[in-house]
Amino acid sequence: MTSVPGSVPGMDHPEEQTEAEVTLTGRGISVSSRVEVVHEGFIAVRPSVGEFVEQVVVKVGDAVELFWKSSDAQRTLPAEVTEVEQGAVIRWRMRATGPAEASQRRKAVRGRVAVPVTAGYGSIELTGETVDLSEAGLRAEFEGLGAPPEAGAKLDLIIALEDGPFRTKAEVVRTQARGARWVMSIRFTGIQEKDQDRVRRRVFQALREERARAADDAPPGLRG
C-alpha cells in the first residue's frame, strides 16, 4: 500500500482489508463497505449494496464521509466520489477532501425487531411491521396503498414497542415495491431522546436473544 507520506493507517485513513461505513452527506444513507486500496489520498471500497438493488446509490462528485473503528476510537474522513464501477463487482473510488479526525457520532446499533408500525403519509395511513430497528431509523414492510412514497417523503410514524407506542417525524430513504407490499427504509428526523433510549434497550434485548439462540443451536463442543 502507498499512502500519503507520513500518514498513519487506521488514524489518517482506514486500513486496507478492513470495514468502513460510507455515509452520503445530507442524505441519511449509510453503506457498509470493504476497503480494498488506499493510495496517495485515494480510497477504493467494495460496498455492500444488496439493499439498494436496481438503485444508483452514489454518483461521481457526491460528498461522502468514511467512518471506521481505530484501535481506540471511531474516526471519520471527508471524501468525494471520483469513480463508480458497476457490474458483477461494484466498486467506489473516492479522494480525501480533508484530514481525518475523531468522530463524535455514536453509531446506531441495528437489530432484527418485529413490532407494528403505522406511517402517516399525507392523507394515507400505511400499516406494517418493522424488519429491523435502530435509534436512527428502521426498515419495515407495509401494505401498499396508492403510489409508493419517494425518497425524501415526510412521514408521521407510530412505533408500537412492547412497553408502549411512541411517535416521531421521519423521512423515507428508499422504497422497494414487492407486489402489493412495500419495504421502506426510513430515518427518524424528530425522535425524542427518551424514545431513542427505549429503542436502544429494545435493540440490545433483541441482540442478546439472537446470541442466545445462536449459542443454543451450536454443537455442544462449540458452546462457550
VEXFI-924183 format. One line per 3 residues: number of its first residue (from 0); their letters; for each residue y, z, x of N, C-alpha, C. Coordinates in Angstrom, 3 decimals, padded with zeros to 6 digits. Example, Ala and Ser with C-alpha at 12.3 -4.5 7.8 and 13.67 -1.06 7.14 Angstrom:
<atoms>
0) as) -005.690/007.800/013.190/-004.500/007.800/012.300/-003.300/007.800/013.200 ~ -002.250/007.080/012.850/-001.060/007.140/013.670/000.030/007.870/012.900
</atoms>
This chain:
<atoms>
0) mts) -001.200/000.000/000.845/000.000/000.000/000.000/001.237/000.000/000.870 ~ 002.216/-000.813/000.540/003.504/-000.797/001.219/004.556/-000.392/000.210 ~ 005.269/000.666/000.506/006.297/001.116/-000.423/007.625/001.201/000.310
3) vpg) 008.637/001.667/-000.367/009.957/001.776/000.244/009.862/002.716/001.441 ~ 010.411/002.327/002.607/010.328/003.185/003.787/010.837/004.580/003.494 ~ 010.060/005.569/003.896/010.451/006.955/003.687/010.087/007.509/002.329
6) svp) 009.577/006.675/001.420/009.224/007.160/000.092/007.896/007.900/000.138 ~ 007.736/008.837/-000.773/006.548/009.688/-000.793/005.745/009.372/-002.048 ~ 004.514/008.826/-001.898/003.680/008.571/-003.076/003.471/009.857/-003.873
9) gmd) 003.582/009.739/-005.196/003.433/010.909/-006.062/004.745/011.594/-006.356 ~ 005.714/011.442/-005.452/007.028/012.053/-005.658/008.076/010.990/-006.005 ~ 008.163/009.935/-005.168/009.161/008.884/-005.381/008.652/007.768/-006.284
12) hpe) 007.360/007.699/-006.447/006.738/006.716/-007.341/005.311/007.175/-007.596 ~ 004.693/006.709/-008.694/003.300/007.099/-008.941/002.382/006.514/-007.873 ~ 001.302/007.200/-007.583/000.342/006.705/-006.606/-000.504/005.593/-007.223
15) eqt) -000.976/004.694/-006.365/-001.875/003.650/-006.837/-003.181/004.261/-007.340 ~ -003.767/003.603/-008.352/-005.041/004.024/-008.957/-004.943/005.403/-009.609 ~ -003.760/005.712/-010.149/-003.591/006.924/-010.952/-003.024/006.521/-012.310
18) eae) -002.987/007.473/-013.232/-002.478/007.207/-014.576/-000.971/007.450/-014.638 ~ -000.283/006.594/-015.362/001.140/006.789/-015.629/001.418/006.348/-017.059 ~ 002.408/006.944/-017.657/002.799/006.582/-019.014/004.073/005.758/-018.947
21) vtl) 004.076/004.615/-019.634/005.252/003.747/-019.678/005.909/003.913/-021.039 ~ 007.164/004.344/-021.047/007.898/004.551/-022.296/009.016/003.533/-022.394 ~ 009.070/002.826/-023.520/010.143/001.858/-023.746/011.385/002.620/-024.182
24) tgr) 012.398/002.553/-023.363/013.607/003.333/-023.581/014.209/003.036/-024.953 ~ 014.403/004.090/-025.739/015.056/003.955/-027.038/014.189/003.445/-028.158 ~ 012.907/003.096/-027.881/012.067/002.551/-028.943/010.953/003.503/-029.372
27) gis) 010.800/004.608/-028.666/009.812/005.602/-029.074/008.380/005.151/-028.908 ~ 008.130/004.126/-028.073/006.775/003.652/-027.833/006.361/004.049/-026.425 ~ 005.217/004.713/-026.320/004.681/005.092/-025.021/003.272/004.540/-024.893
30) vss) 002.970/003.989/-023.733/001.668/003.380/-023.488/001.110/003.943/-022.187 ~ -000.118/004.454/-022.231/-000.746/004.919/-021.002/-001.170/003.708/-020.178 ~ -001.174/003.853/-018.864/-001.486/002.720/-018.006/-002.103/003.200/-016.701
33) rve) -002.724/002.250/-016.007/-003.303/002.481/-014.689/-002.425/001.790/-013.665 ~ -001.941/002.538/-012.687/-001.084/001.966/-011.649/-001.962/001.211/-010.654 ~ -001.710/-000.073/-010.501/-002.517/-000.894/-009.593/-001.880/-001.031/-008.216
36) vvh) -000.614/-001.450/-008.179/000.042/-001.734/-006.902/001.455/-001.174/-006.913 ~ 001.853/-000.577/-005.795/003.241/-000.171/-005.572/003.680/-000.818/-004.265 ~ 004.742/-001.647/-004.333/005.132/-002.402/-003.140/006.638/-002.614/-003.134
39) egf) 007.310/-001.962/-002.199/008.744/-002.146/-001.977/009.560/-002.065/-003.266 ~ 009.331/-000.999/-004.016/010.116/-000.760/-005.222/009.595/-001.451/-006.460 ~ 008.557/-002.279/-006.313/007.936/-002.935/-007.461/006.611/-002.254/-007.783
42) iav) 006.312/-002.138/-009.062/005.110/-001.446/-009.524/004.391/-002.345/-010.526 ~ 003.086/-002.500/-010.349/002.262/-003.259/-011.297/001.285/-002.300/-011.958 ~ 001.198/-002.371/-013.292/000.299/-001.486/-014.033/-000.537/-002.309/-015.000
45) rps) -001.706/-001.751/-015.337/-002.540/-002.316/-016.397/-002.451/-001.375/-017.589 ~ -001.736/-001.769/-018.642/-001.542/-000.876/-019.791/-002.761/-000.836/-020.708 ~ -002.918/000.292/-021.380/-003.939/000.413/-022.424/-003.259/000.065/-023.734
48) vge) -003.405/-001.173/-024.167/-002.643/-001.642/-025.334/-003.570/-001.981/-026.499 ~ -004.700/-001.296/-026.595/-005.631/-001.566/-027.685/-005.015/-001.352/-029.050 ~ -004.076/-000.389/-029.153/-003.445/-000.113/-030.449/-002.430/-001.189/-030.823
51) fve) -002.065/-002.037/-029.855/-000.988/-003.000/-030.081/-001.536/-004.417/-030.159 ~ -002.730/-004.563/-030.733/-003.358/-005.880/-030.802/-002.428/-006.862/-031.515 ~ -002.329/-008.059/-030.953/-001.508/-009.141/-031.523/-000.036/-008.756/-031.666
54) qvv) 000.414/-007.879/-030.805/001.814/-007.473/-030.867/002.387/-007.475/-029.452 ~ 003.559/-008.071/-029.275/004.214/-008.060/-027.971/004.858/-006.691/-027.789 ~ 004.379/-005.956/-026.808/004.865/-004.584/-026.618/006.126/-004.574/-025.765
57) vkv) 006.086/-005.286/-024.635/007.267/-005.356/-023.775/007.567/-006.815/-023.453 ~ 008.795/-007.057/-023.023/009.179/-008.401/-022.567/010.006/-008.249/-021.299 ~ 010.126/-009.317/-020.562/010.902/-009.298/-019.323/012.334/-008.860/-019.615
60) gda) 012.820/-007.933/-018.814/014.174/-007.416/-018.992/014.241/-006.085/-019.714 ~ 013.116/-005.660/-020.334/013.108/-004.373/-021.038/013.277/-003.214/-020.059 ~ 014.076/-002.235/-020.470/014.216/-000.998/-019.695/013.100/-000.045/-020.092
63) vel) 012.450/000.548/-019.107/011.350/001.471/-019.357/011.502/002.692/-018.454 ~ 010.709/003.709/-018.755/010.597/004.870/-017.875/009.124/005.109/-017.596 ~ 008.798/005.391/-016.355/007.440/005.767/-015.985/007.369/007.282/-015.853
66) fwk) 006.341/007.862/-016.456/006.092/009.296/-016.343/004.729/009.489/-015.690 ~ 004.645/010.394/-014.756/003.352/010.708/-014.150/003.350/012.154/-013.693 ~ 002.166/012.658/-013.445/001.985/014.050/-013.035/001.850/014.081/-011.522
69) ssd) 002.760/014.808/-010.856/002.629/015.014/-009.422/001.803/016.284/-009.213 ~ 001.718/016.729/-007.976/000.877/017.898/-007.687/001.382/019.158/-008.372 ~ 002.694/019.249/-008.607/003.216/020.497/-009.175/004.172/020.287/-010.348
72) aqr) 004.413/019.050/-010.755/005.373/018.831/-011.843/005.182/017.438/-012.411 ~ 005.930/017.168/-013.478/005.936/015.815/-014.037/007.158/015.082/-013.497 ~ 006.981/013.814/-013.133/008.057/013.024/-012.548/008.362/011.831/-013.445
75) tlp) 009.575/011.311/-013.316/009.961/010.136/-014.094/010.746/009.178/-013.211 ~ 010.601/007.873/-013.481/011.260/006.835/-012.697/011.764/005.757/-013.649 ~ 013.075/005.428/-013.626/013.571/004.335/-014.465/013.202/002.996/-013.848
78) aev) 012.901/002.011/-014.685/012.490/000.702/-014.174/012.844/-000.379/-015.183 ~ 012.705/-001.628/-014.734/012.940/-002.794/-015.589/011.736/-003.717/-015.483 ~ 011.260/-004.204/-016.628/010.109/-005.099/-016.639/010.529/-006.454/-016.056
81) tev) 009.757/-006.939/-015.055/010.084/-008.215/-014.400/009.077/-009.308/-014.735 ~ 007.859/-008.918/-015.171/006.843/-009.923/-015.480/005.820/-009.319/-016.427 ~ 005.382/-010.102/-017.410/004.348/-009.675/-018.356/003.223/-010.695/-018.302
84) eqg) 002.071/-010.254/-017.856/000.907/-011.142/-017.720/-000.038/-010.891/-018.880 ~ -000.291/-011.913/-019.699/-001.185/-011.799/-020.842/-002.556/-012.351/-020.475 ~ -003.443/-012.425/-021.452/-004.770/-012.973/-021.188/-005.828/-011.901/-021.231
87) avi) -006.954/-012.177/-020.560/-008.076/-011.226/-020.578/-007.651/-009.889/-019.989 ~ -006.820/-009.931/-018.952/-006.274/-008.721/-018.343/-004.767/-008.714/-018.574 ~ -004.283/-007.650/-019.190/-002.842/-007.516/-019.417/-002.266/-006.705/-018.267
90) rwr) -001.203/-007.212/-017.689/-000.591/-006.532/-016.546/000.923/-006.597/-016.700 ~ 001.574/-005.483/-016.459/003.038/-005.446/-016.476/003.528/-005.168/-015.062 ~ 004.542/-005.927/-014.642/005.179/-005.657/-013.360/006.617/-005.230/-013.619
93) mra) 007.082/-004.289/-012.852/008.432/-003.756/-013.051/009.018/-003.347/-011.711 ~ 010.338/-003.261/-011.674/011.004/-002.801/-010.452/011.791/-001.539/-010.770 ~ 011.790/-000.630/-009.825/012.534/000.620/-009.992/014.027/000.328/-010.036
96) tgp) 014.735/000.989/-010.950/016.183/000.783/-011.062/016.972/002.036/-010.685 ~ 016.261/003.057/-010.229/016.924/004.295/-009.826/015.912/005.201/-009.146 ~ 016.355/006.340/-008.672/015.440/007.252/-007.984/014.565/008.027/-008.965
99) aea) 013.403/008.453/-008.489/012.533/009.321/-009.296/013.114/010.725/-009.308 ~ 012.853/011.432/-010.390/013.310/012.818/-010.474/012.333/013.621/-011.312 ~ 012.481/014.930/-011.258/011.624/015.792/-012.058/011.915/015.546/-013.533
102) sqr) 010.870/015.458/-014.340/011.038/015.209/-015.767/011.100/016.527/-016.515 ~ 012.098/016.647/-017.385/012.218/017.839/-018.228/011.478/017.656/-019.542 ~ 010.922/016.459/-019.741/010.256/016.164/-021.004/008.934/016.905/-021.087
105) rka) 008.728/017.567/-022.189/007.429/018.198/-022.425/006.556/017.172/-023.131 ~ 005.462/016.836/-022.514/004.601/015.794/-023.065/003.957/016.299/-024.354 ~ 004.079/015.499/-025.400/003.487/015.867/-026.689/001.980/015.632/-026.640
108) vrg) 001.220/016.682/-026.883/-000.239/016.576/-026.871/-000.697/016.090/-028.238 ~ -001.576/015.099/-028.234/-002.044/014.470/-029.472/-003.512/014.822/-029.693 ~ -003.864/015.114/-030.925/-005.251/015.429/-031.247/-005.674/014.763/-032.549
111) rva) -006.979/014.591/-032.714/-007.500/013.989/-033.951/-007.469/015.042/-035.052 ~ -006.522/014.899/-035.939/-006.326/015.823/-037.058/-006.209/014.995/-038.326 ~ -007.056/015.276/-039.319/-007.027/014.547/-040.591/-006.508/015.470/-041.693
114) vpv) -005.254/015.250/-042.103/-004.659/016.019/-043.206/-003.888/015.039/-044.089 ~ -003.686/015.391/-045.370/-002.949/014.486/-046.264/-001.499/014.309/-045.823 ~ -000.980/013.082/-045.999/000.413/012.807/-045.682/000.978/011.873/-046.751
117) tag) 002.238/012.135/-047.129/002.955/011.289/-048.085/004.201/010.755/-047.394 ~ 004.464/009.458/-047.564/005.633/008.841/-046.936/006.509/008.211/-048.001 ~ 007.740/008.691/-048.100/008.726/008.087/-048.978/009.420/006.956/-048.248
120) ygs) 009.322/005.740/-048.816/009.875/004.546/-048.171/010.699/003.819/-049.219 ~ 012.005/004.083/-049.210/012.849/003.554/-050.278/012.418/004.165/-051.600 ~ 012.119/003.310/-052.596/011.676/003.822/-053.896/010.152/003.926/-053.976
123) iel) 009.466/003.596/-052.872/007.998/003.599/-052.851/007.490/004.886/-052.218 ~ 006.433/005.424/-052.783/005.782/006.602/-052.191/004.371/006.215/-051.776 ~ 004.093/006.298/-050.474/002.780/005.956/-049.933/001.977/007.220/-049.695
126) tge) 000.697/007.189/-050.034/-000.164/008.339/-049.782/-001.254/007.935/-048.792 ~ -001.615/008.885/-047.948/-002.638/008.587/-046.957/-003.123/009.828/-046.258 ~ -003.727/009.615/-045.089/-004.296/010.710/-044.301/-004.039/010.430/-042.823
129) tvd) -003.691/011.478/-042.085/-003.433/011.299/-040.664/-004.729/010.985/-039.928 ~ -004.599/010.147/-038.883/-005.708/009.851/-037.978/-005.592/010.751/-036.755 ~ -004.382/010.832/-036.217/-004.101/011.800/-035.160/-002.669/012.287/-035.322
132) lse) -002.363/013.370/-034.602/-001.115/014.081/-034.855/-000.622/014.700/-033.559 ~ 000.704/014.704/-033.363/001.319/015.439/-032.266/002.655/015.962/-032.769 ~ 003.303/016.790/-031.954/004.604/017.322/-032.357/005.678/016.240/-032.351
135) agl) 005.375/015.071/-031.766/006.346/013.973/-031.698/006.133/012.932/-032.784 ~ 004.938/012.906/-033.397/004.671/011.883/-034.397/003.219/011.869/-034.805 ~ 002.807/010.804/-035.492/001.441/010.741/-035.992/001.023/009.291/-036.179
138) rae) -000.270/009.124/-036.345/-000.825/007.852/-036.797/-001.586/008.166/-038.066 ~ -001.403/007.356/-039.111/-002.013/007.645/-040.404/-002.437/006.355/-041.088 ~ -003.414/006.489/-041.977/-003.876/005.351/-042.769/-003.417/005.561/-044.206
141) feg) -002.697/004.579/-044.736/-002.130/004.668/-046.078/-002.733/003.606/-046.988 ~ -002.704/003.891/-048.289/-002.992/002.868/-049.292/-001.800/001.921/-049.338 ~ -002.032/000.629/-049.097/-000.935/-000.327/-049.075/-000.310/-000.514/-050.449
144) lga) 001.010/-000.699/-050.468/001.722/-000.893/-051.724/002.979/-001.707/-051.429 ~ 003.054/-002.932/-051.964/004.207/-003.775/-051.681/004.102/-004.377/-050.292 ~ 005.268/-004.613/-049.667/005.305/-005.191/-048.319/005.255/-004.072/-047.287
147) ppe) 004.467/-004.236/-046.214/004.381/-003.186/-045.193/005.746/-002.918/-044.554 ~ 006.092/-001.658/-044.309/007.361/-001.357/-043.629/007.334/-001.860/-042.193 ~ 008.454/-002.386/-041.733/008.536/-002.915/-040.378/008.926/-001.816/-039.399
150) aga) 008.775/-002.109/-038.110/009.181/-001.159/-037.070/010.651/-000.805/-037.257 ~ 010.956/000.477/-037.176/012.326/000.945/-037.355/012.633/001.419/-038.759 ~ 011.740/001.154/-039.726/011.973/001.598/-041.104/011.998/003.126/-041.166
153) kld) 012.910/003.667/-041.960/013.065/005.124/-042.089/012.145/005.655/-043.185 ~ 011.537/006.798/-042.912/010.606/007.413/-043.850/010.969/008.874/-044.071 ~ 010.607/009.397/-045.254/010.629/010.831/-045.540/009.175/011.270/-045.657
156) lii) 008.713/012.081/-044.715/007.305/012.464/-044.673/007.082/013.863/-045.222 ~ 005.931/014.034/-045.858/005.416/015.366/-046.195/004.012/015.439/-045.612 ~ 003.809/016.341/-044.640/002.503/016.502/-043.995/001.907/017.809/-044.472
159) ale) 000.711/017.736/-045.050/000.094/018.905/-045.681/-000.870/019.584/-044.706 ~ -000.331/020.407/-043.814/-001.194/021.217/-042.953/-001.912/022.266/-043.784 ~ -002.994/022.792/-043.237/-003.807/023.760/-043.994/-003.022/025.016/-044.369
162) dgp) -002.037/025.404/-043.537/-001.264/026.620/-043.842/000.014/026.301/-044.608 ~ 000.111/025.078/-045.154/001.256/024.716/-045.976/001.917/023.443/-045.499 ~ 002.551/022.694/-046.421/003.168/021.417/-046.061/004.515/021.602/-045.376
165) frt) 004.956/020.562/-044.661/006.327/020.542/-044.153/006.862/019.124/-044.289 ~ 008.198/019.036/-044.319/008.879/017.749/-044.476/009.616/017.393/-043.190 ~ 009.734/016.115/-042.923/010.528/015.671/-041.784/010.963/014.219/-041.985
168) kae) 012.097/013.893/-041.418/012.513/012.491/-041.332/011.688/011.825/-040.238 ~ 011.436/010.533/-040.407/010.599/009.832/-039.433/010.960/008.358/-039.409 ~ 010.356/007.643/-038.446/010.630/006.227/-038.260/009.331/005.509/-037.911
171) vvr) 009.139/004.337/-038.483/007.940/003.549/-038.200/008.037/002.944/-036.795 ~ 006.987/003.115/-036.006/006.902/002.468/-034.693/006.205/001.121/-034.841 ~ 005.103/001.095/-035.580/004.394/-000.162/-035.848/003.470/000.031/-037.039
174) tqa) 003.106/-001.061/-037.685/002.187/-001.061/-038.828/001.133/-002.132/-038.610 ~ -000.124/-001.773/-038.808/-001.223/-002.734/-038.771/-001.852/-002.781/-040.158 ~ -001.814/-003.948/-040.789/-002.417/-004.093/-042.112/-003.904/-004.386/-041.960
177) rga) -004.725/-003.588/-042.620/-006.175/-003.792/-042.624/-006.618/-003.919/-044.071 ~ -006.510/-005.133/-044.597/-006.808/-005.332/-046.004/-005.786/-004.613/-046.854 ~ -006.281/-003.793/-047.776/-005.383/-003.057/-048.681/-004.900/-001.756/-048.063
180) rwv) -005.251/-001.506/-046.809/-004.833/-000.264/-046.158/-003.971/-000.585/-044.946 ~ -003.031/000.307/-044.677/-002.134/000.153/-043.535/-002.342/001.309/-042.574 ~ -002.463/000.994/-041.291/-002.466/002.031/-040.258/-001.078/002.018/-039.623
183) msi) -000.369/003.130/-039.769/001.017/003.201/-039.305/001.164/004.249/-038.210 ~ 001.840/003.847/-037.131/002.243/004.788/-036.085/003.691/005.174/-036.369 ~ 003.940/006.464/-036.396/005.224/006.982/-036.871/005.719/008.041/-035.891
186) rft) 007.009/008.011/-035.597/007.561/009.094/-034.772/008.516/009.939/-035.617 ~ 008.495/011.232/-035.371/009.377/012.146/-036.088/010.794/012.018/-035.531 ~ 011.785/012.053/-036.419/013.177/011.980/-035.976/013.979/013.216/-036.367
189) giq) 013.409/014.076/-037.219/014.181/015.251/-037.635/013.326/016.477/-037.857 ~ 012.208/016.600/-037.113/011.308/017.720/-037.333/011.932/019.015/-036.810 ~ 011.788/020.089/-037.593/012.315/021.385/-037.188/011.411/022.006/-036.131
192) ekd) 012.017/022.848/-035.294/011.266/023.445/-034.177/010.094/024.284/-034.672 ~ 010.283/025.010/-035.777/009.187/025.843/-036.287/008.011/024.981/-036.749 ~ 008.314/023.799/-037.277/007.233/022.889/-037.694/006.578/022.229/-036.486
195) qdr) 007.357/021.951/-035.431/006.758/021.468/-034.180/005.743/022.485/-033.654 ~ 006.113/023.759/-033.716/005.207/024.810/-033.245/003.930/024.829/-034.074 ~ 004.054/024.652/-035.385/002.869/024.645/-036.255/001.960/023.466/-035.923
198) vrr) 002.587/022.291/-035.732/001.795/021.107/-035.383/001.086/021.326/-034.054 ~ 001.796/021.875/-033.073/001.206/022.091/-031.748/-000.011/023.013/-031.851 ~ 000.128/024.080/-032.630/-001.005/025.014/-032.802/-002.191/024.298/-033.440
201) rvf) -001.899/023.461/-034.439/-002.993/022.754/-035.139/-003.674/021.754/-034.221 ~ -002.897/021.084/-033.372/-003.467/020.112/-032.439/-004.357/020.819/-031.418 ~ -003.877/021.930/-030.870/-004.693/022.647/-029.886/-005.965/023.199/-030.528
204) qal) -005.878/023.604/-031.800/-007.085/024.036/-032.514/-008.080/022.879/-032.598 ~ -007.583/021.687/-032.930/-008.448/020.510/-033.034/-009.093/020.181/-031.688 ~ -008.317/020.303/-030.608/-008.856/020.013/-029.283/-009.923/021.025/-028.888
207) ree) -009.700/022.302/-029.233/-010.716/023.340/-028.947/-011.999/023.052/-029.713 ~ -011.851/022.660/-030.996/-013.031/022.363/-031.816/-013.783/021.155/-031.261 ~ -013.020/020.161/-030.792/-013.649/018.956/-030.241/-014.432/019.292/-028.969
210) rar) -013.833/020.131/-028.104/-014.534/020.534/-026.877/-015.799/021.319/-027.203 ~ -015.712/022.192/-028.232/-016.870/022.993/-028.620/-017.996/022.101/-029.136 ~ -017.633/021.078/-029.937/-018.654/020.149/-030.438/-019.298/019.375/-029.291
213) aad) -018.467/018.960/-028.322/-018.992/018.216/-027.186/-019.948/019.094/-026.381 ~ -019.632/020.378/-026.240/-020.498/021.285/-025.497/-021.825/021.489/-026.231 ~ -021.748/021.583/-027.563/-022.974/021.771/-028.363/-023.883/020.555/-028.286
216) dap) -023.263/019.361/-028.151/-024.043/018.122/-028.111/-024.595/017.823/-026.726 ~ -024.100/018.522/-025.710/-024.545/018.249/-024.337/-025.959/018.750/-024.122 ~ -026.744/018.094/-023.242/-028.068/018.598/-022.894/-027.967/020.013/-022.351
219) pgl) -028.976/020.867/-022.600/-028.901/022.272/-022.191/-028.495/022.465/-020.745 ~ -028.973/021.624/-019.844/-028.673/021.806/-018.427/-027.247/021.489/-018.049 ~ -026.504/020.823/-018.959/-025.121/020.443/-018.665/-024.092/021.312/-019.356
222) rg) -024.550/022.258/-020.133/-023.588/023.133/-020.854/-023.027/024.146/-019.884 ~ -021.678/024.238/-019.918/-021.031/025.147/-018.995/-020.781/026.497/-019.623
</atoms>
